[in-house]
Amino acid sequence: MDFRHLLYFATLAEERNFRRAAHKLGISQPPLSQLIMRLEEEYGHKLFIRHARDVELTDAGRILLESARSVLAMAQETRQQIERVGQGEIGELTVSFTPGISFHPMIPALVRLWRRELPAVELTLRQAPTDELCSALGAGTDDIALIRPPIEAPGNLVYVGAAAPTRDGEAILVKANSPIRSVADLKGKTVALGRGTSSHNLLIAALEKAALSFSDIKPAYLLPSDAGSAFANDSVDAWVIWDPYLALAQSRGETRVLATTGQTHDVASFFLANRTFAEKNPSLIAGALSGLTEAAGWARAHRDEVAQSLASVTGVPYPVQKVAADRTEFAVRPLSDEILTAQQTTADRFFRLGLIPRPIKVRDIVWSPPRT
């Protein structure tokens, strides 16, 4: 007996009439009658009592119907599960982000929305340094990542979306009593920054606007925690950093901002995905971007809650997180020509300075959602 036989039997049991059951199954009546007779021969018991115009189940038929319904329900559930996998509604998704972005207020909002909308998708969040994150994406260990520049990454990655620019949430910072009054005054000075990060990009762009080159300053490549200590004890002359570290430094002493990202250039953070994963799971990518967009909307309307949530998770005081949340632009952008042009400028700049080993054409690694 195969699955089709159970389906035919259960349909006749529900319709209680050969003609109606055959019509519902899309077959003629004789093959249905023959199949039921073969079932009765196979089991050695009558399954139906035939009347002039209808049929009714025997005791043996009722036992078989109970089992048939269980098997058919399991088959239907399996079919639905397979369809949900294909549609990206069930499965596993690993979202990773760099240490700076782990403080981004959209992260907790995204988690909450994802678990509400796609509870059957197991969501794993992972924090990693930029180079490790890119390698994991390229290898397929991670599926989606929120990352700031740099550009260089394994070849199996694609850009799938962009976050709003940092603007006032990233800046070149000096002490209030520093003799450095402008970016031009950084010539010959020691500046703390993260190598290959958005702060690196900001510093280069700001120096270029001030008619200086990167070789005119002395870079001190430090992690944010180490850079904060170096800045506090005057081991460096300036610090290029993002929120909440920027807000934290400003809360601990008198400081002065030489330039912000918003004053210098228009660059974005980017959502990257493993190319193979994106091509096989376009609905999951679209769902993630949709969830991020909704999360951004929620964060814009609930900045106090965002700050409180991050303060409880990170240990950064609420007033500091509130400053960071209030000056964050919460938005998810499509990959417009303007955004891609700005990213290409960054890629060209990084290659020119030897920060990446080869030139990159950004538009060649942009994911295009399938047309519907």
N, C-alpha and C positions, 0 to 999 in steps of 0.2 A: 504494500500500500504506500502511495506517495502523498505528498502534500496536496496535490490536486484532488485526489480522492476524498480526503478529509473535508476540503472546501465544498465539494459537491454534496457530500453527505450532510454537512452542517446546514447548508443552504436549503436542502429539501426539508430538513427537520424544522427549520424556522418558518418556511413558507407553507409546509404541510400540503403541498400540491405539486405534482410533477410539472404541469404546464407553467405555473408561475415560477417555480425554481429554475426551470430550463431557460425561461425568458430572462430572468435575473442574471443567470450565468452566461448568457449569450450563446447558448447551444440549442440544438433541437432536443425534443423529448426522448426519442429512442436511445441515443447514447447515454443519457442520464439514467434511464431505466436499466440498461444493461450494466452500467457501472455499479449501481446499487445491488443488483443481483450478484455480481462478482464479489462484492464486499460481504454479502451474506454467506456466500459459499466459502469465502476465506475464513470467516469467523465461525462458521458452522451454526449460526443462529439467525433467526429472522430479526431484522432491525426495525422494520416498519410493518404495521398492520394496514393493508390496503383496503380502502372503502371505495365506494362508487365514485366519489368526487374529491376525496382527500386521503391523507395518510396520517397515522399517528405512531409515535415511537413505542416500541416494545421496551421491556425492562432492560434488555441487552442494548437496545438502541440508546436509551437514556444514559447508560454508563459510557457508551462510546461518545455520545455528544459532549459529555462533561470533559472527557479527555481531549476531544477534537477542539473544543473551544479554547482550552489551555494552550494547545500547540499552535492554533491559529493566532491567538493573542500574542504569544511569544514571537511568532514569525513577523507579525505586524510591528511589534515593538522593535525588533531587530532591523526591519526595513526603515523605520523612522529614525533609529539611531544612526544608521548608515547615511541617510539623507541629511541628518543634522551634522554629521562629520563633514559631508561634502559641502554643506552650506556654512561651515565654520561655527556652528552652534554648540559643538561638543568636541572635546579633545584637550590638548595641552598648549599653553602659550607661555613663553619665557620672555619677559620684558626686562631689559637691563638699562642702566644709566650710570653716568659718571658720578664721582663723589659730589661735585658741586651741584649737580642737578638733583641729587637725592633730596636736597632741601627744597626743591621746587614745589610750591603749594599745589600744583595740579596732580602730583603723585598720589596723595591720599584720596583726593576726590576721584581720580581715575579708578583706584582700587575699589572704592565703594560702589561706583556706577557699574563697573565690570561685573562685580559679584551679583549685582541686582539684575542686570540685563542678560548675562550669560553664565548662570550658576553652574552649568554643566561643563564649562571650560575651566580646567585647572590653571589658575594664573600663578606664575612664579615670578617674583621680583628679585633682581640681582644687581648689586652694585659692584663696579669694577673700574680699574683705571682705564683710560681711553684705549691704550694699545691692546690690553687684554680683551676689552669689550669688542673691539673691531675684529680681533682674531676669532673670538667666539661666534660673532655674527657670521663671519665668512665661512667658518666651519659648520655652521648650522646648529651649534650648541644653544645659542640664543636665537630668538626669532625676530624681535623688534627691539630697538634701542632709541633712547633720547640722548643725543650727543651734541656738544658744541664743536666748532672746528677744533682740531685739524681735519684735513681733507683726506690724507693718505690712508688707505684701508685696503684689505684684501679685495680681490676682484669680484667676489660673489655678493657684493652689497649693492643696495639701491636706496636712493632717497625716496621716501614715500610722503613726506609732509614736513612742515616747518612750524616752529613755535615763534611767538612774537619776540622781537628784539629785547635785549636786556635793558637798554636805555639807561635810566638812572641807577639801576641795580648793579652796575659794574663801573669801576672808576680807577683812575690813577690817583693815589692818595699820598699826601705828605703830612708831616706834623704841622700844626698851626704856626709854630715859631720857626719853621724851616725857612732858610733864605731862598729856597726854590719857589719862585712866584709863577712860573709858567712851564709848559712842556719844554720850551726851548732851553730853560735852565737845567734840564736834566742832563745836558751834555757833560760827560765825564763822571756822572754819578752812578751809584750802585742801585739797581732797581730789582726788587723781588717780584717774581712772577712764576707761573707754571709753564714749563716748556711745551710748546705746541697746543696751548689751550686758547680759549677765547680771550683771556687776558693778554696773551702773547700777541694775538692779532690786534687787539686794541692799542697796545703800546706801539707796535710797528706803524699802524695807521696814524696815530697821534704824532709820532716823530716825523713821519713823512709830511704831514700838514704843517709842521713847524720847520720844515726844510732841513731836517736832520735824518740821519740813517741809523739803523739799529746798531751799527758798529760804534756810534758816538756815545753809547752808554755801556755800563758794565752790568750784564744780566746776572742775577742770582736766582738760579732755578730751584725753587723750594715748594714743598707742599704747603697748603694754606695754614696748617697749624704751626709749622716751623717758620713760615714767613711772618705770621702774626707775632711770634716771639721776637724775631729779628727786627721787625718794625718797632715793636714796643721798646726794645733796648738800644735803638739807634744803630744797629749793625748794618742797616740798609738806609738809603736816603729816601726811597719811595717804594710804594707797594701797589701793584696792579691786581685788583681782586674783585670778586662778585659777592652778592648777598648770599647767605646772611653774614658772611665773614666781614663784608664791608660795613654793614650796619653794626656789627659787634665792635669792630675797631673804632667806629665813630662814637659809640656809646662809652668807650673806656677812656677817652681822652680827647683833647682838642686837636682836631685834624682839619685838613683843607683839601678840597678836590681840585685837581688840575684839569681833568677832562673826564667826561663820562662816555660810555659807548654811544648814547644818543646824540651827544654833541660831536662825535667823531665820524661815525659811519653807521650805516644801516645793515646790520648783520643779524642772522637768526640762529637759533639752535635748530637742530634737524632730527627728524625721526627717520631712522635707517632700519632696513629689514634685510634679512637674508634673501637674496634674489630668488633662489629655488623655492623657499617657503612662500614668498609673495606671489609667485606665479601659480603655485598649487593651491594657495589659500587666499584668493583675493577678497573673499567675504570677511575673513578674519582681519585682514589689513584694514578694509573699509570700516569694520566694526570697531577696531581699535582707534582709528582716527575720529570716528563719530563719537566714541566714548570720551576721547580727549577733548573734543569740541564741547561736549556737554559738561565735562568736568571744568573746563575753562569758564563756561558761563556760570556754573555754580560758584566757583572760586571768586569771580568778580562780585557776586552778590553776597558773599559770606566771608569777607576778608578777616573779620574777627575770629570766626571759627577756624579758618585756615591757620591763622597765627597761633591760636591755642593748641590746635592739633599738632602742629610742627614743634611747638615749644615742649609739649609733653613727650614727643618722640626723640627729639634731638638734644634736649637739655639746654638749648639756647633760650635765654629768658624771653618771656612773652613780649615785653615792650620792644625788644630787638626784632623779633619775628614780625611784630606788627608793622614796624617801619619797613621791613623788607616786603611784606605783603601789600602794603599800601602803595608802594611804588613799582609793583610788578604789573606788567600788562599781560593779562590772561587771554590768550587767543591762540587758535590753531589756524595756520594759513595754508592755502594750496600753494603748490610750487609754481609761482608766477614767474614770468620772464624777468621781472625786476629782482626777485629773490635769487634766482639762478645766476643772474649777471653779477650780483654782489658776491655770491659764493665763488664764482669763477675768478673774481678779482682776488679773493682770499687765496684761492688755490695758486694763482699765478704768483702772488706775493710770497707764499710759503716756498714754492719751488725756486724762486729767484734767490731766496736767502738760504737755500740748502736744507730747509726743514722737512721737505719731502724729496724723495730721490728721483722723481720723474714728473713730467707735466701731466695734468689731468684735465680732461674735458668733462665738466660737470654734467652737461646735458646727456652724455652717453650713459650715465648711471642713475637715471631718473625712472622710477616705476610709473607705468601708465595703467590705471585701472581698466579692466575690460569693458568694452562698450556693451550696453544693454539694449 
